[in-house]
Amino acid sequence: MDAGVKNKSKNLIRALDKLNADISEIKLIIITHVHYDHVGSLNDIQKKSQAPVLVHKSEEKLLALGATEFPKGTAVFSKAISKFANRFLRSQGEFRNVKADIIIEDSFKLSDYGVEGEIIHTPGHTEGSLSIIIDNKYCIVGDSLFNLFPNNLYPPFANDEEELLKSWRRIKEYQCQTYYPGHGRSFTREEFESSFIKVTNR
């Protein structure tokens, strides 16, 4: 899932070595969303692994273009960061472009890859954000949820907050017990439900 920032493919190779695995064993690369910090090393990883790249339909062109804007902020501080970044740091959002192999819309089963899981469309942070459900126990949420601030899982950046809340509801429908965000440590279902109540009641 995802490919981090630029020039980090060696980190992945070292991590795989510790697991006695090789980059050539990767069978699928899932992109939760096309932002520079999630696809920065994708071009290199894809070439070394020869694995197909999966992305949502709405972000296929961004991946092929090799550049995205910074998302909108959801709080005063993040709105300021977003505005500044889009004005003065646009080059930071650029990456080596990649042509996607698998384009999905609403959902995608992973059984053909030996995994009891499903990829679901969870827009909000970006239009094409994806989350991955594994064994109905674990959920990789990309940037649909953050875990960087105490008692607050709401992302500081999201292009469409109304869609984001719909996606939270969709994620919550699955009975996952552990969630893995793109930023911050994993968290429990209880933590997610607590944050969900705060967000929907504000």
C-alpha positions as CSV (number, residue, x, y, z in Angstrom):
1,M,0.0,0.0,0.0
2,D,1.4,3.4,-1.1
3,A,5.0,4.2,-1.9
4,G,6.0,7.0,0.4
5,V,8.0,10.1,-0.5
6,K,10.7,10.4,-3.2
7,N,13.9,8.3,-3.0
8,K,12.7,5.8,-0.4
9,S,12.6,2.6,-2.3
10,K,15.8,1.4,-0.6
11,N,13.9,1.6,2.7
12,L,11.3,-0.8,1.4
13,I,14.0,-3.2,0.1
14,R,15.8,-3.2,3.5
15,A,12.5,-3.9,5.3
16,L,11.7,-6.7,2.9
17,D,15.2,-8.2,3.5
18,K,14.4,-8.4,7.2
19,L,11.4,-10.4,6.3
20,N,13.4,-12.7,4.0
21,A,11.4,-11.3,1.1
22,D,12.3,-9.7,-2.2
23,I,10.7,-6.7,-4.0
24,S,10.0,-9.0,-6.9
25,E,7.5,-10.9,-4.7
26,I,5.2,-7.9,-4.6
27,K,2.1,-8.8,-6.6
28,L,0.1,-5.6,-6.4
29,I,0.7,-1.9,-5.5
30,I,-2.4,-0.2,-4.1
31,I,-2.4,3.6,-4.0
32,T,-4.7,5.0,-1.4
33,H,-4.5,8.4,-3.0
34,V,-2.3,10.4,-5.3
35,H,-0.3,12.8,-3.1
36,Y,3.5,13.3,-3.3
37,D,4.0,11.6,0.1
38,H,2.2,8.5,-1.0
39,V,3.5,8.0,-4.5
40,G,6.9,9.7,-4.4
41,S,8.8,6.4,-4.8
42,L,6.2,4.6,-6.8
43,N,7.9,4.8,-10.2
44,D,11.1,3.2,-8.8
45,I,9.2,0.5,-6.8
46,Q,7.0,-0.4,-9.8
47,K,10.0,-0.8,-12.1
48,K,11.9,-2.9,-9.6
49,S,8.9,-5.1,-8.7
50,Q,7.1,-5.1,-12.0
51,A,3.9,-5.3,-10.0
52,P,0.7,-3.7,-11.3
53,V,-0.4,-0.4,-9.9
54,L,-4.0,0.1,-8.7
55,V,-5.6,3.5,-8.3
56,H,-9.1,5.0,-8.3
57,K,-10.5,6.2,-11.6
58,S,-10.6,9.8,-10.6
59,E,-6.9,9.9,-9.8
60,E,-5.5,7.9,-12.7
61,K,-4.7,11.1,-14.7
62,L,-3.0,12.7,-11.7
63,L,-0.7,9.7,-11.4
64,A,0.1,9.9,-15.1
65,L,0.7,13.6,-14.9
66,G,3.1,13.4,-11.9
67,A,1.8,16.3,-9.9
68,T,-1.0,17.2,-7.6
69,E,-2.1,20.2,-5.6
70,F,-2.0,20.2,-1.8
71,P,-5.4,19.4,-0.3
72,K,-7.7,21.9,1.4
73,G,-7.3,22.5,5.1
74,T,-10.0,21.5,7.6
75,A,-8.8,23.8,10.4
76,V,-7.4,27.3,10.6
77,F,-3.8,26.2,10.8
78,S,-4.1,23.6,8.0
79,K,-6.0,26.0,5.7
80,A,-3.1,28.4,6.0
81,I,-0.6,25.6,5.3
82,S,-2.5,24.5,2.2
83,K,-2.8,28.1,0.9
84,F,0.9,28.7,1.4
85,A,2.0,25.4,-0.1
86,N,-0.2,25.7,-3.2
87,R,1.2,29.2,-3.8
88,F,4.9,28.8,-3.0
89,L,5.7,25.0,-2.8
90,R,3.9,23.6,-5.8
91,S,7.0,21.8,-7.0
92,Q,6.9,19.7,-3.7
93,G,3.7,18.1,-5.1
94,E,5.5,16.7,-8.1
95,F,6.7,13.2,-8.5
96,R,7.8,10.8,-11.3
97,N,4.7,9.9,-13.2
98,V,3.3,6.3,-13.4
99,K,0.8,4.7,-15.7
100,A,-1.7,2.8,-13.6
101,D,-2.6,-0.8,-14.6
102,I,-5.8,-1.4,-12.6
103,I,-8.4,1.3,-12.4
104,I,-11.3,0.9,-9.9
105,E,-14.4,2.8,-9.0
106,D,-16.4,1.6,-6.0
107,S,-14.7,-1.6,-4.8
108,F,-12.2,-4.3,-5.7
109,K,-11.8,-7.8,-4.2
110,L,-8.4,-9.0,-3.3
111,S,-9.0,-12.8,-3.4
112,D,-7.1,-13.2,-6.7
113,Y,-4.0,-12.0,-4.8
114,G,-4.4,-14.5,-2.0
115,V,-5.8,-12.0,0.5
116,E,-9.2,-12.1,2.1
117,G,-9.9,-8.4,1.6
118,E,-11.5,-5.6,-0.3
119,I,-10.6,-2.2,-1.5
120,I,-13.4,0.4,-1.0
121,H,-13.8,4.0,-2.3
122,T,-13.6,6.4,0.6
123,P,-13.5,9.9,-0.9
124,G,-13.1,13.1,1.1
125,H,-9.4,13.6,1.7
126,T,-9.2,13.4,-2.1
127,E,-11.8,12.5,-4.7
128,G,-10.2,9.0,-5.3
129,S,-9.2,8.0,-1.8
130,L,-9.3,4.3,-1.1
131,S,-9.3,2.2,2.1
132,I,-8.4,-1.5,2.4
133,I,-10.4,-3.9,4.5
134,I,-8.4,-7.1,5.5
135,D,-10.3,-10.1,7.0
136,N,-12.9,-7.7,8.2
137,K,-10.6,-7.1,11.1
138,Y,-8.0,-4.6,9.9
139,C,-8.5,-1.4,7.9
140,I,-5.8,0.6,6.1
141,V,-7.4,4.1,5.8
142,G,-4.8,6.1,4.0
143,D,-5.3,9.8,4.9
144,S,-9.1,9.5,5.6
145,L,-8.1,9.4,9.2
146,F,-5.0,10.8,10.9
147,N,-3.6,9.9,14.3
148,L,-1.3,12.8,15.0
149,F,-3.2,14.7,17.6
150,P,-4.6,13.6,21.1
151,N,-8.1,12.3,21.0
152,N,-8.7,13.5,17.4
153,L,-8.6,11.3,14.3
154,Y,-10.0,13.9,12.0
155,P,-7.6,14.8,9.1
156,P,-6.2,18.3,9.0
157,F,-6.6,18.2,5.2
158,A,-9.6,17.1,3.1
159,N,-10.9,18.4,-0.2
160,D,-14.5,17.5,0.6
161,E,-15.5,17.2,4.3
162,E,-19.1,16.1,3.5
163,E,-17.8,13.2,1.4
164,L,-15.2,12.5,4.1
165,L,-17.9,11.9,6.8
166,K,-19.8,9.6,4.4
167,S,-16.6,7.7,4.0
168,W,-16.2,7.5,7.8
169,R,-19.6,6.0,7.9
170,R,-18.8,3.5,5.2
171,I,-15.6,2.4,7.0
172,K,-17.5,2.1,10.3
173,E,-20.0,-0.3,8.7
174,Y,-17.2,-2.9,8.6
175,Q,-16.4,-4.6,11.9
176,C,-12.7,-3.8,11.8
177,Q,-11.0,-3.7,15.2
178,T,-7.7,-2.0,14.2
179,Y,-7.1,0.9,11.8
180,Y,-3.8,1.9,10.1
181,P,-3.6,5.6,9.0
182,G,-1.1,7.1,6.6
183,H,0.1,9.3,9.4
184,G,0.4,8.3,13.0
185,R,0.1,5.0,14.9
186,S,-2.6,2.5,14.5
187,F,-5.7,2.9,16.6
188,T,-8.6,0.8,17.9
189,R,-12.3,0.7,16.9
190,E,-13.2,2.3,20.3
191,E,-10.9,5.2,19.5
192,F,-12.5,5.5,16.0
193,E,-16.0,5.4,17.4
194,S,-15.2,8.0,20.0
195,S,-13.8,10.4,17.3
196,F,-16.7,9.6,15.1
197,I,-19.2,10.7,17.7
198,K,-17.3,14.0,18.4
199,V,-17.1,14.8,14.7
200,T,-20.8,14.0,13.9
201,N,-22.0,16.0,16.9
202,R,-20.0,19.1,16.4
